[in-house]
């Protein structure tokens, strides 16, 4: 299993969603993510879901911009994502399908919600 999963989107807010697949600090993967996205000639806004690292908190989502020279360092910031956002849906479905929630820091109620197809 990779340390992260990338989904390219056609959403107006973000061009890609990166879901971290473990409880490690996601910033350690930034360089690798940057290289992978750059190898695809990707330029745009990226949303990173780090729910397995911090839980379903205000610090769950990070965003950053990537241009031809790489990640724009001063663009990295925490963002609030609506509870009804497609990004939460995509991320929760992926984590459930890959069975990554079971040994996570999520509460039993949160795990049950995700298992039942709900986005948190």
MOPAC internal coordinates of N, CA, C and O (Angstrom, degrees):
PM7 1SCF
backbone

  N    0.0000 0     0.00 0     0.00 0    0    0    0
  C    1.4517 1     0.00 0     0.00 0    1    0    0
  C    1.5193 1   109.09 1     0.00 0    2    1    0
  O    1.2310 1   121.04 1   -47.76 1    3    2    1
  N    1.3062 1   115.62 1   132.24 1    3    2    1
  C    1.4535 1   120.91 1   175.58 1    5    3    2
  C    1.5217 1   110.43 1   -67.96 1    6    5    3
  O    1.2310 1   120.61 1   -17.97 1    7    6    5
  N    1.3064 1   116.44 1   162.03 1    7    6    5
  C    1.4564 1   121.92 1   178.26 1    9    7    6
  C    1.5246 1   111.51 1   -75.31 1   10    9    7
  O    1.2310 1   120.43 1   163.68 1   11   10    9
  N    1.3165 1   116.78 1   -16.32 1   11   10    9
  C    1.4596 1   120.97 1  -179.32 1   13   11   10
  C    1.5237 1   109.47 1  -154.33 1   14   13   11
  O    1.2310 1   121.18 1   -16.33 1   15   14   13
  N    1.3313 1   115.36 1   163.67 1   15   14   13
  C    1.4580 1   122.62 1   177.65 1   17   15   14
  C    1.5251 1   107.47 1  -127.41 1   18   17   15
  O    1.2310 1   120.37 1   -44.16 1   19   18   17
  N    1.3173 1   116.89 1   135.84 1   19   18   17
  C    1.4647 1   121.38 1   179.11 1   21   19   18
  C    1.5249 1   109.12 1  -113.80 1   22   21   19
  O    1.2310 1   121.10 1   -49.28 1   23   22   21
  N    1.3260 1   115.51 1   130.72 1   23   22   21
  C    1.4540 1   122.55 1   174.44 1   25   23   22
  C    1.5242 1   106.76 1  -123.72 1   26   25   23
  O    1.2310 1   120.59 1   -55.13 1   27   26   25
  N    1.3259 1   116.48 1   124.87 1   27   26   25
  C    1.4602 1   120.79 1   176.67 1   29   27   26
  C    1.5239 1   107.90 1   -85.38 1   30   29   27
  O    1.2310 1   120.69 1   -42.95 1   31   30   29
  N    1.3156 1   116.29 1   137.05 1   31   30   29
  C    1.4565 1   120.59 1  -175.20 1   33   31   30
  C    1.5219 1   110.33 1  -122.54 1   34   33   31
  O    1.2310 1   121.52 1   -14.83 1   35   34   33
  N    1.2983 1   114.69 1   165.17 1   35   34   33
  C    1.4661 1   120.04 1   174.30 1   37   35   34
  C    1.5209 1   109.11 1  -112.99 1   38   37   35
  O    1.2310 1   121.07 1  -152.31 1   39   38   37
  N    1.3192 1   115.56 1    27.69 1   39   38   37
  C    1.4576 1   121.93 1  -179.22 1   41   39   38
  C    1.5238 1   110.08 1   -77.60 1   42   41   39
  O    1.2310 1   120.44 1   -29.38 1   43   42   41
  N    1.3091 1   116.76 1   150.62 1   43   42   41
  C    1.4621 1   120.51 1  -179.85 1   45   43   42
  C    1.5211 1   112.79 1   -71.00 1   46   45   43
  O    1.2310 1   119.84 1   151.80 1   47   46   45
  N    1.3271 1   117.92 1   -28.20 1   47   46   45
  C    1.4670 1   121.55 1  -176.09 1   49   47   46
  C    1.5203 1   113.48 1   -82.45 1   50   49   47
  O    1.2310 1   120.71 1   135.36 1   51   50   49
  N    1.3374 1   116.24 1   -44.64 1   51   50   49
  C    1.4583 1   121.49 1  -175.81 1   53   51   50
  C    1.5212 1   109.88 1  -136.53 1   54   53   51
  O    1.2310 1   121.12 1   -36.65 1   55   54   53
  N    1.3192 1   115.46 1   143.35 1   55   54   53
  C    1.4633 1   121.16 1  -177.75 1   57   55   54
  C    1.5252 1   112.68 1   -94.09 1   58   57   55
  O    1.2310 1   120.77 1   164.47 1   59   58   57
  N    1.3314 1   116.14 1   -15.53 1   59   58   57
  C    1.4648 1   120.70 1   179.46 1   61   59   58
  C    1.5245 1   109.30 1  -152.54 1   62   61   59
  O    1.2310 1   121.25 1   -31.88 1   63   62   61
  N    1.3249 1   115.21 1   148.12 1   63   62   61
  C    1.4605 1   122.72 1   174.77 1   65   63   62
  C    1.5174 1   107.80 1  -118.18 1   66   65   63
  O    1.2310 1   120.82 1   -54.44 1   67   66   65
  N    1.3261 1   116.04 1   125.56 1   67   66   65
  C    1.4608 1   121.69 1   175.48 1   69   67   66
  C    1.5182 1   106.91 1  -110.13 1   70   69   67
  O    1.2310 1   120.49 1   -59.25 1   71   70   69
  N    1.3295 1   116.68 1   120.75 1   71   70   69
  C    1.4555 1   121.57 1   176.84 1   73   71   70
  C    1.5267 1   107.91 1  -106.09 1   74   73   71
  O    1.2310 1   120.80 1   -58.15 1   75   74   73
  N    1.3260 1   116.07 1   121.85 1   75   74   73
  C    1.4598 1   120.96 1   178.10 1   77   75   74
  C    1.5267 1   107.96 1   -76.73 1   78   77   75
  O    1.2310 1   120.13 1   -46.42 1   79   78   77
  N    1.3290 1   117.36 1   133.58 1   79   78   77
  C    1.4614 1   122.72 1  -170.86 1   81   79   78
  C    1.5267 1   114.71 1  -100.76 1   82   81   79
  O    1.2310 1   120.16 1  -168.01 1   83   82   81
  N    1.3242 1   117.31 1    11.99 1   83   82   81
  C    1.4577 1   120.25 1   179.04 1   85   83   82
  C    1.5191 1   108.98 1  -151.46 1   86   85   83
  O    1.2310 1   120.54 1     3.46 1   87   86   85
  N    1.3227 1   116.58 1  -176.54 1   87   86   85
  C    1.4685 1   120.31 1  -176.71 1   89   87   86
  C    1.5254 1   113.03 1   -93.69 1   90   89   87
  O    1.2310 1   119.89 1  -173.63 1   91   90   89
  N    1.3136 1   117.82 1     6.37 1   91   90   89
  C    1.4667 1   120.52 1   178.46 1   93   91   90
  C    1.5229 1   110.92 1   -69.61 1   94   93   91
  O    1.2310 1   121.20 1   -22.96 1   95   94   93
  N    1.3223 1   115.31 1   157.04 1   95   94   93
  C    1.4658 1   120.18 1   177.29 1   97   95   94
  C    1.5278 1   108.97 1   -62.01 1   98   97   95
  O    1.2310 1   119.79 1   -57.79 1   99   98   97
  N    1.3057 1   118.00 1   122.21 1   99   98   97
  C    1.4612 1   121.06 1  -174.55 1  101   99   98
  C    1.5188 1   114.33 1   -67.70 1  102  101   99
  O    1.2310 1   119.88 1   157.81 1  103  102  101
  N    1.3069 1   117.84 1   -22.19 1  103  102  101
  C    1.4602 1   119.29 1  -178.87 1  105  103  102
  C    1.5238 1   111.97 1   -63.97 1  106  105  103
  O    1.2310 1   120.38 1   157.86 1  107  106  105
  N    1.3362 1   116.89 1   -22.14 1  107  106  105
  C    1.4687 1   119.01 1   178.13 1  109  107  106
  C    1.5289 1   111.63 1   -69.49 1  110  109  107
  O    1.2310 1   120.25 1   164.31 1  111  110  109
  N    1.3262 1   117.12 1   -15.69 1  111  110  109
  C    1.4575 1   120.85 1  -179.81 1  113  111  110
  C    1.5268 1   113.20 1   -96.81 1  114  113  111
  O    1.2310 1   120.47 1   175.53 1  115  114  113
  N    1.3244 1   116.71 1    -4.47 1  115  114  113
  C    1.4656 1   119.12 1  -174.97 1  117  115  114
  C    1.5195 1   113.36 1   -55.97 1  118  117  115
  O    1.2310 1   120.25 1   136.42 1  119  118  117
  N    1.3170 1   117.12 1   -43.58 1  119  118  117
  C    1.4694 1   120.11 1  -178.62 1  121  119  118
  C    1.5274 1   111.11 1   -62.88 1  122  121  119
  O    1.2310 1   120.54 1   136.92 1  123  122  121
  N    1.3282 1   116.58 1   -43.08 1  123  122  121
  C    1.4651 1   121.06 1   179.73 1  125  123  122
  C    1.5301 1   110.83 1   -66.76 1  126  125  123
  O    1.2310 1   120.72 1   137.17 1  127  126  125
  N    1.3282 1   116.23 1   -42.83 1  127  126  125
  C    1.4655 1   120.72 1   177.64 1  129  127  126
  C    1.5253 1   109.88 1   -62.14 1  130  129  127
  O    1.2310 1   120.94 1   136.49 1  131  130  129
  N    1.3094 1   115.81 1   -43.51 1  131  130  129
  C    1.4650 1   121.17 1   178.54 1  133  131  130
  C    1.5267 1   110.63 1   -57.89 1  134  133  131
  O    1.2310 1   120.12 1   133.71 1  135  134  133
  N    1.3282 1   117.38 1   -46.29 1  135  134  133
  C    1.4739 1   121.03 1   179.63 1  137  135  134
  C    1.5232 1   111.53 1   -63.74 1  138  137  135
  O    1.2310 1   120.58 1   136.74 1  139  138  137
  N    1.3279 1   116.50 1   -43.26 1  139  138  137
  C    1.4559 1   119.60 1  -178.90 1  141  139  138
  C    1.5285 1   111.27 1   -64.57 1  142  141  139
  O    1.2310 1   120.34 1   134.59 1  143  142  141
  N    1.3191 1   116.96 1   -45.41 1  143  142  141
  C    1.4613 1   119.95 1   179.14 1  145  143  142
  C    1.5279 1   111.47 1   -66.22 1  146  145  143
  O    1.2310 1   120.55 1   140.12 1  147  146  145
  N    1.3245 1   116.55 1   -39.88 1  147  146  145
  C    1.4701 1   120.35 1   179.34 1  149  147  146
  C    1.5212 1   111.30 1   -64.97 1  150  149  147
  O    1.2310 1   120.22 1   145.70 1  151  150  149
  N    1.3427 1   117.18 1   -34.30 1  151  150  149
  C    1.4666 1   120.35 1   179.59 1  153  151  150
  C    1.5320 1   111.36 1   -66.07 1  154  153  151
  O    1.2310 1   120.37 1   159.76 1  155  154  153
  N    1.3326 1   116.89 1   -20.24 1  155  154  153
  C    1.4687 1   122.28 1   176.89 1  157  155  154
  C    1.5240 1   111.26 1   -94.47 1  158  157  155
  O    1.2310 1   120.57 1  -172.77 1  159  158  157
  N    1.3284 1   116.52 1     7.23 1  159  158  157
  C    1.4681 1   121.81 1  -175.28 1  161  159  158
  C    1.5249 1   111.97 1    58.42 1  162  161  159
  O    1.2310 1   121.07 1  -147.17 1  163  162  161
  N    1.3308 1   115.55 1    32.83 1  163  162  161
  C    1.4555 1   121.37 1   179.83 1  165  163  162
  C    1.5203 1   110.43 1   -76.09 1  166  165  163
  O    1.2310 1   121.12 1   -44.14 1  167  166  165
  N    1.3162 1   115.46 1   135.86 1  167  166  165
  C    1.4577 1   123.67 1   172.53 1  169  167  166
  C    1.5201 1   105.97 1  -137.44 1  170  169  167
  O    1.2310 1   120.06 1   -52.57 1  171  170  169
  N    1.3307 1   117.50 1   127.43 1  171  170  169
  C    1.4595 1   118.66 1   178.78 1  173  171  170
  C    1.5008 1   113.60 1   159.48 1  174  173  171
  O    1.2310 1   121.63 1    14.76 1  175  174  173
  N    1.3192 1   114.48 1  -165.24 1  175  174  173
  C    1.4634 1   122.87 1  -178.84 1  177  175  174
  C    1.5255 1   109.19 1   -96.86 1  178  177  175
  O    1.2310 1   121.12 1   -45.12 1  179  178  177
  N    1.3342 1   115.46 1   134.88 1  179  178  177
  C    1.4608 1   121.50 1  -177.51 1  181  179  178
  C    1.5218 1   108.86 1  -119.92 1  182  181  179
  O    1.2310 1   120.95 1   -42.30 1  183  182  181
  N    1.3203 1   115.80 1   137.70 1  183  182  181
  C    1.4601 1   122.61 1   173.61 1  185  183  182
  C    1.5194 1   107.22 1  -110.68 1  186  185  183
  O    1.2310 1   120.38 1   -47.94 1  187  186  185
  N    1.3213 1   116.89 1   132.06 1  187  186  185
  C    1.4658 1   121.44 1   179.41 1  189  187  186
  C    1.5257 1   109.13 1  -116.96 1  190  189  187
  O    1.2310 1   120.83 1   -54.20 1  191  190  189
  N    1.3266 1   116.02 1   125.80 1  191  190  189
  C    1.4626 1   122.09 1   177.33 1  193  191  190
  C    1.5210 1   108.17 1  -100.85 1  194  193  191
  O    1.2310 1   121.12 1   -62.68 1  195  194  193
  N    1.3200 1   115.46 1   117.32 1  195  194  193
  C    1.4572 1   121.14 1  -178.94 1  197  195  194
  C    1.5365 1   111.45 1  -115.58 1  198  197  195
  O    1.2310 1   120.84 1  -140.69 1  199  198  197
  N    1.3329 1   115.99 1    39.31 1  199  198  197
  C    1.4606 1   121.78 1  -176.38 1  201  199  198
  C    1.5314 1   112.80 1   -58.98 1  202  201  199
  O    1.2310 1   119.98 1   144.95 1  203  202  201
  N    1.3230 1   117.64 1   -35.05 1  203  202  201
  C    1.4641 1   119.59 1  -178.91 1  205  203  202
  C    1.5279 1   112.09 1   -73.77 1  206  205  203
  O    1.2310 1   120.30 1   166.83 1  207  206  205
  N    1.3190 1   117.04 1   -13.17 1  207  206  205
  C    1.4702 1   121.98 1   178.56 1  209  207  206
  C    1.5290 1   111.59 1   -95.68 1  210  209  207
  O    1.2310 1   120.16 1   137.24 1  211  210  209
  N    1.3328 1   117.31 1   -42.76 1  211  210  209
  C    1.4718 1   120.39 1  -174.71 1  213  211  210
  C    1.5207 1   113.74 1  -117.46 1  214  213  211
  O    1.2310 1   119.77 1   174.29 1  215  214  213
  N    1.3268 1   118.05 1    -5.71 1  215  214  213
  C    1.4535 1   120.71 1  -176.34 1  217  215  214
  C    1.5177 1   110.71 1    82.13 1  218  217  215
  O    1.2310 1   121.19 1    10.58 1  219  218  217
  N    1.3086 1   115.33 1  -169.42 1  219  218  217
  C    1.4633 1   121.33 1  -178.11 1  221  219  218
  C    1.5303 1   108.85 1   -89.36 1  222  221  219
  O    1.2310 1   120.92 1  -110.85 1  223  222  221
  N    1.3323 1   115.85 1    69.15 1  223  222  221
  C    1.4593 1   122.79 1  -175.97 1  225  223  222
  C    1.5236 1   110.37 1  -115.02 1  226  225  223
  O    1.2310 1   121.04 1     0.86 1  227  226  225
  N    1.3233 1   115.62 1  -179.14 1  227  226  225
  C    1.4660 1   120.54 1   176.55 1  229  227  226
  C    1.5249 1   112.23 1   -67.05 1  230  229  227
  O    1.2310 1   120.08 1   165.13 1  231  230  229
  N    1.3171 1   117.45 1   -14.87 1  231  230  229
  C    1.4672 1   121.22 1   179.59 1  233  231  230
  C    1.5270 1   111.95 1  -101.78 1  234  233  231
  O    1.2310 1   120.65 1  -162.87 1  235  234  233
  N    1.3086 1   116.36 1    17.13 1  235  234  233
  C    1.4683 1   121.59 1  -178.68 1  237  235  234
  C    1.5222 1   112.35 1   -66.04 1  238  237  235
  O    1.2310 1   120.15 1   136.79 1  239  238  237
  N    1.3181 1   117.31 1   -43.21 1  239  238  237
  C    1.4600 1   120.99 1  -173.84 1  241  239  238
  C    1.5225 1   112.15 1  -107.92 1  242  241  239
  O    1.2310 1   121.43 1   -48.06 1  243  242  241
  N    1.3302 1   114.88 1   131.94 1  243  242  241
  C    1.4612 1   122.94 1   172.22 1  245  243  242
  C    1.5223 1   107.25 1  -114.90 1  246  245  243
  O    1.2310 1   120.90 1   -29.77 1  247  246  245
  N    1.3140 1   115.88 1   150.23 1  247  246  245
  C    1.4550 1   118.67 1   172.18 1  249  247  246
  C    1.5163 1   108.50 1  -130.83 1  250  249  247
  O    1.2310 1   121.72 1   -24.78 1  251  250  249
  N    1.3171 1   114.31 1   155.22 1  251  250  249
  C    1.4612 1   120.56 1   174.83 1  253  251  250
  C    1.5127 1   108.97 1  -157.42 1  254  253  251
  O    1.2310 1   121.42 1   -20.59 1  255  254  253
  N    1.3154 1   114.89 1   159.41 1  255  254  253
  C    1.4605 1   121.86 1   177.75 1  257  255  254
  C    1.5135 1   109.22 1  -105.82 1  258  257  255
  O    1.2310 1   121.58 1   -34.33 1  259  258  257
  N    1.3112 1   114.58 1   145.67 1  259  258  257
  C    1.4564 1   121.46 1   178.66 1  261  259  258
  C    1.5275 1   107.60 1  -125.64 1  262  261  259
  O    1.2310 1   121.06 1   -52.38 1  263  262  261
  N    1.3331 1   115.57 1   127.62 1  263  262  261
  C    1.4598 1   119.19 1   173.83 1  265  263  262
  C    1.5255 1   108.20 1  -118.03 1  266  265  263
  O    1.2310 1   119.71 1     8.52 1  267  266  265
  N    1.3078 1   118.15 1  -171.48 1  267  266  265
  C    1.4778 1   121.63 1  -175.79 1  269  267  266
  C    1.5381 1   112.82 1   -61.16 1  270  269  267
  O    1.2310 1   120.33 1   157.09 1  271  270  269
  N    1.3326 1   116.98 1   -22.91 1  271  270  269
  C    1.4710 1   119.21 1  -179.74 1  273  271  270
  C    1.5226 1   112.40 1   -93.61 1  274  273  271
  O    1.2310 1   119.73 1   175.87 1  275  274  273
  N    1.3395 1   118.12 1    -4.13 1  275  274  273
  C    1.4593 1   121.19 1   177.43 1  277  275  274
  C    1.5189 1   112.22 1   123.91 1  278  277  275
  O    1.2310 1   121.09 1    17.54 1  279  278  277
  N    1.3258 1   115.51 1  -162.46 1  279  278  277
  C    1.4597 1   120.98 1  -179.74 1  281  279  278
  C    1.5270 1   108.89 1   -69.75 1  282  281  279
  O    1.2310 1   121.17 1   -47.74 1  283  282  281
  N    1.3070 1   115.36 1   132.26 1  283  282  281
  C    1.4599 1   120.84 1   174.94 1  285  283  282
  C    1.5269 1   105.98 1   -82.06 1  286  285  283
  O    1.2310 1   120.72 1   -76.26 1  287  286  285
  N    1.3180 1   116.23 1   103.74 1  287  286  285
  C    1.4723 1   122.27 1  -170.47 1  289  287  286
  C    1.5270 1   113.72 1   -55.09 1  290  289  287
  O    1.2310 1   119.86 1   140.08 1  291  290  289
  N    1.3182 1   117.87 1   -39.92 1  291  290  289
  C    1.4669 1   118.62 1  -177.91 1  293  291  290
  C    1.5327 1   112.84 1   -79.03 1  294  293  291
  O    1.2310 1   120.09 1  -176.47 1  295  294  293
  N    1.3293 1   117.44 1     3.53 1  295  294  293
  C    1.4631 1   120.36 1   176.44 1  297  295  294
  C    1.5296 1   111.74 1   -93.98 1  298  297  295
  O    1.2310 1   119.67 1   172.25 1  299  298  297
  N    1.3251 1   118.23 1    -7.75 1  299  298  297
  C    1.4700 1   121.35 1  -178.52 1  301  299  298
  C    1.5312 1   108.54 1   -72.93 1  302  301  299
  O    1.2310 1   121.22 1   -56.33 1  303  302  301
  N    1.3414 1   115.27 1   123.67 1  303  302  301
  C    1.4567 1   119.25 1  -178.39 1  305  303  302
  C    1.5318 1   110.02 1  -158.16 1  306  305  303
  O    1.2310 1   121.08 1   -22.43 1  307  306  305
  N    1.3318 1   115.54 1   157.57 1  307  306  305
  C    1.4566 1   120.64 1   172.47 1  309  307  306
  C    1.5193 1   108.17 1   -76.93 1  310  309  307
  O    1.2310 1   120.75 1   -38.05 1  311  310  309
  N    1.3207 1   116.18 1   141.95 1  311  310  309
  C    1.4569 1   120.66 1   177.33 1  313  311  310
  C    1.5234 1   109.71 1  -132.42 1  314  313  311
  O    1.2310 1   121.12 1   -29.40 1  315  314  313
  N    1.3134 1   115.46 1   150.60 1  315  314  313
  C    1.4628 1   121.20 1   175.27 1  317  315  314
  C    1.5197 1   107.71 1   -94.89 1  318  317  315
  O    1.2310 1   121.56 1   -49.34 1  319  318  317
  N    1.3035 1   114.63 1   130.66 1  319  318  317
  C    1.4625 1   121.59 1  -179.16 1  321  319  318
  C    1.5279 1   108.14 1  -116.07 1  322  321  319
  O    1.2310 1   120.60 1   -48.70 1  323  322  321
  N    1.3042 1   116.47 1   131.30 1  323  322  321
  C    1.4562 1   122.83 1  -178.12 1  325  323  322
  C    1.5292 1   111.60 1   -53.74 1  326  325  323
  O    1.2310 1   121.14 1   -35.56 1  327  326  325
  N    1.3153 1   115.43 1   144.44 1  327  326  325
  C    1.4738 1   120.88 1   178.24 1  329  327  326
  C    1.5214 1   112.11 1   -60.40 1  330  329  327
  O    1.2310 1   120.17 1   157.44 1  331  330  329
  N    1.3298 1   117.28 1   -22.56 1  331  330  329
  C    1.4659 1   121.37 1  -178.66 1  333  331  330
  C    1.5320 1   112.25 1  -100.15 1  334  333  331
  O    1.2310 1   120.31 1  -169.08 1  335  334  333
  N    1.3061 1   117.01 1    10.92 1  335  334  333
  C    1.4637 1   121.63 1  -175.88 1  337  335  334
  C    1.5237 1   112.38 1   -66.87 1  338  337  335
  O    1.2310 1   121.22 1   -37.94 1  339  338  337
  N    1.3207 1   115.27 1   142.06 1  339  338  337
  C    1.4616 1   121.65 1   175.04 1  341  339  338
  C    1.5327 1   110.68 1   -61.56 1  342  341  339
  O    1.2310 1   119.96 1   152.86 1  343  342  341
  N    1.3298 1   117.68 1   -27.14 1  343  342  341
  C    1.4588 1   120.55 1  -179.39 1  345  343  342
  C    1.5309 1   111.37 1   -66.89 1  346  345  343
  O    1.2310 1   120.24 1   140.80 1  347  346  345
  N    1.3102 1   117.15 1   -39.20 1  347  346  345
  C    1.4703 1   120.17 1   175.56 1  349  347  346
  C    1.5344 1   109.98 1   -63.92 1  350  349  347
  O    1.2310 1   121.12 1   138.48 1  351  350  349
  N    1.3158 1   115.47 1   -41.52 1  351  350  349
  C    1.4626 1   120.98 1   179.72 1  353  351  350
  C    1.5274 1   111.31 1   -61.70 1  354  353  351
  O    1.2310 1   120.39 1   131.86 1  355  354  353
  N    1.3197 1   116.85 1   -48.14 1  355  354  353
  C    1.4651 1   121.37 1  -179.57 1  357  355  354
  C    1.5199 1   110.50 1   -61.16 1  358  357  355
  O    1.2310 1   120.69 1   133.21 1  359  358  357
  N    1.3214 1   116.29 1   -46.79 1  359  358  357
  C    1.4575 1   120.88 1  -176.82 1  361  359  358
  C    1.5321 1   111.68 1   -65.64 1  362  361  359
  O    1.2310 1   120.35 1   132.56 1  363  362  361
  N    1.3321 1   116.94 1   -47.44 1  363  362  361
  C    1.4667 1   120.15 1  -179.24 1  365  363  362
  C    1.5244 1   111.40 1   -63.21 1  366  365  363
  O    1.2310 1   120.31 1   139.22 1  367  366  365
  N    1.3272 1   117.01 1   -40.78 1  367  366  365
  C    1.4683 1   120.08 1   178.14 1  369  367  366
  C    1.5216 1   110.76 1   -62.13 1  370  369  367
  O    1.2310 1   120.29 1   134.90 1  371  370  369
  N    1.3266 1   117.05 1   -45.10 1  371  370  369
  C    1.4625 1   120.86 1   178.62 1  373  371  370
  C    1.5284 1   111.03 1   -60.51 1  374  373  371
  O    1.2310 1   120.26 1   130.76 1  375  374  373
  N    1.3201 1   117.12 1   -49.24 1  375  374  373
  C    1.4711 1   120.60 1  -178.26 1  377  375  374
  C    1.5192 1   111.47 1   -61.67 1  378  377  375
  O    1.2310 1   120.22 1   142.15 1  379  378  377
  N    1.3303 1   117.18 1   -37.85 1  379  378  377
  C    1.4560 1   120.93 1   177.66 1  381  379  378
  C    1.5222 1   111.15 1   -69.49 1  382  381  379
  O    1.2310 1   120.30 1   132.86 1  383  382  381
  N    1.3396 1   117.02 1   -47.14 1  383  382  381
  C    1.4691 1   121.14 1  -179.57 1  385  383  382
  C    1.5287 1   111.63 1   -59.21 1  386  385  383
  O    1.2310 1   120.53 1   144.13 1  387  386  385
  N    1.3227 1   116.60 1   -35.87 1  387  386  385
  C    1.4633 1   121.10 1  -179.26 1  389  387  386
  C    1.5297 1   112.63 1   -89.17 1  390  389  387
  O    1.2310 1   120.34 1  -177.60 1  391  390  389
  N    1.3265 1   116.95 1     2.40 1  391  390  389
  C    1.4632 1   124.09 1   179.10 1  393  391  390
  C    1.5307 1   111.98 1    56.14 1  394  393  391
  O    1.2310 1   121.06 1  -136.92 1  395  394  393
  N    1.3172 1   115.59 1    43.08 1  395  394  393
  C    1.4618 1   120.88 1  -178.39 1  397  395  394
  C    1.5213 1   113.23 1   -95.15 1  398  397  395
  O    1.2310 1   119.98 1   173.60 1  399  398  397
  N    1.3143 1   117.64 1    -6.40 1  399  398  397
  C    1.4575 1   119.61 1  -177.15 1  401  399  398
  C    1.5249 1   113.55 1   -85.86 1  402  401  399
  O    1.2310 1   120.18 1   158.43 1  403  402  401
  N    1.3161 1   117.25 1   -21.57 1  403  402  401
  C    1.4652 1   120.60 1  -171.55 1  405  403  402
  C    1.5271 1   113.86 1   -59.27 1  406  405  403
  O    1.2310 1   119.82 1   135.05 1  407  406  405
  N    1.3085 1   117.94 1   -44.95 1  407  406  405
  C    1.4670 1   120.96 1  -177.55 1  409  407  406
  C    1.5367 1   111.36 1  -100.00 1  410  409  407
  O    1.2310 1   120.78 1  -156.01 1  411  410  409
  N    1.3184 1   116.12 1    23.99 1  411  410  409
  C    1.4634 1   120.67 1  -175.91 1  413  411  410
  C    1.5209 1   111.47 1   -91.31 1  414  413  411
  O    1.2310 1   121.37 1    -2.64 1  415  414  413
  N    1.3266 1   114.99 1   177.36 1  415  414  413
  C    1.4645 1   121.38 1   178.73 1  417  415  414
  C    1.5265 1   112.27 1   -82.27 1  418  417  415
  O    1.2310 1   119.83 1   179.37 1  419  418  417
  N    1.3157 1   117.94 1    -0.63 1  419  418  417
  C    1.4590 1   121.28 1  -179.52 1  421  419  418
  C    1.5244 1   110.72 1   -65.94 1  422  421  419
  O    1.2310 1   120.97 1   -31.39 1  423  422  421
  N    1.3213 1   115.75 1   148.61 1  423  422  421
  C    1.4630 1   119.94 1   178.22 1  425  423  422
  C    1.5287 1   109.30 1   -69.86 1  426  425  423
  O    1.2310 1   120.80 1   -17.03 1  427  426  425
  N    1.3113 1   116.07 1   162.97 1  427  426  425
  C    1.4706 1   120.07 1   178.75 1  429  427  426
  C    1.5212 1   110.73 1   -61.55 1  430  429  427
  O    1.2310 1   119.97 1   143.33 1  431  430  429
  N    1.3249 1   117.67 1   -36.67 1  431  430  429
  C    1.4562 1   120.64 1   177.69 1  433  431  430
  C    1.5309 1   110.92 1   -64.41 1  434  433  431
  O    1.2310 1   120.12 1   136.57 1  435  434  433
  N    1.3252 1   117.38 1   -43.43 1  435  434  433
  C    1.4628 1   120.68 1   178.39 1  437  435  434
  C    1.5244 1   111.00 1   -63.91 1  438  437  435
  O    1.2310 1   120.19 1   137.95 1  439  438  437
  N    1.3148 1   117.25 1   -42.05 1  439  438  437
  C    1.4658 1   120.95 1   177.64 1  441  439  438
  C    1.5251 1   110.66 1   -61.44 1  442  441  439
  O    1.2310 1   120.50 1   136.28 1  443  442  441
  N    1.3316 1   116.65 1   -43.72 1  443  442  441
  C    1.4609 1   121.44 1  -179.59 1  445  443  442
  C    1.5234 1   110.14 1   -62.53 1  446  445  443
  O    1.2310 1   120.45 1   137.59 1  447  446  445
  N    1.3282 1   116.75 1   -42.41 1  447  446  445
  C    1.4651 1   120.52 1   179.18 1  449  447  446
  C    1.5295 1   110.11 1   -60.53 1  450  449  447
  O    1.2310 1   120.27 1   134.13 1  451  450  449
  N    1.3183 1   117.09 1   -45.87 1  451  450  449
  C    1.4681 1   120.85 1  -179.86 1  453  451  450
  C    1.5279 1   110.51 1   -65.12 1  454  453  451
  O    1.2310 1   120.32 1   135.82 1  455  454  453
  N    1.3367 1   117.00 1   -44.18 1  455  454  453
  C    1.4642 1   120.70 1   178.47 1  457  455  454
  C    1.5375 1   111.47 1   -58.05 1  458  457  455
  O    1.2310 1   120.85 1   147.63 1  459  458  457
  N    1.3278 1   115.97 1   -32.37 1  459  458  457
  C    1.4632 1   121.25 1  -179.18 1  461  459  458
  C    1.5322 1   112.70 1   -88.60 1  462  461  459
  O    1.2310 1   120.74 1  -168.63 1  463  462  461
  N    1.3461 1   116.18 1    11.37 1  463  462  461
  C    1.4487 1   120.42 1   174.02 1  465  463  462
  C    1.5191 1   115.63 1    86.21 1  466  465  463
  O    1.2310 1   120.35 1  -170.15 1  467  466  465
  N    1.3211 1   116.93 1     9.85 1  467  466  465
  C    1.4617 1   120.01 1   178.58 1  469  467  466
  C    1.5323 1   109.59 1   -90.84 1  470  469  467
  O    1.2310 1   121.05 1   -32.35 1  471  470  469
  N    1.2935 1   115.60 1   147.65 1  471  470  469
  C    1.4563 1   121.10 1   177.06 1  473  471  470
  C    1.5089 1   108.66 1   -96.41 1  474  473  471
  O    1.2310 1   121.23 1   -44.43 1  475  474  473
  N    1.3280 1   115.25 1   135.57 1  475  474  473
  C    1.4668 1   118.38 1   176.55 1  477  475  474
  C    1.5081 1   109.63 1  -115.42 1  478  477  475
  O    1.2310 1   120.10 1   180.00 1  479  478  477

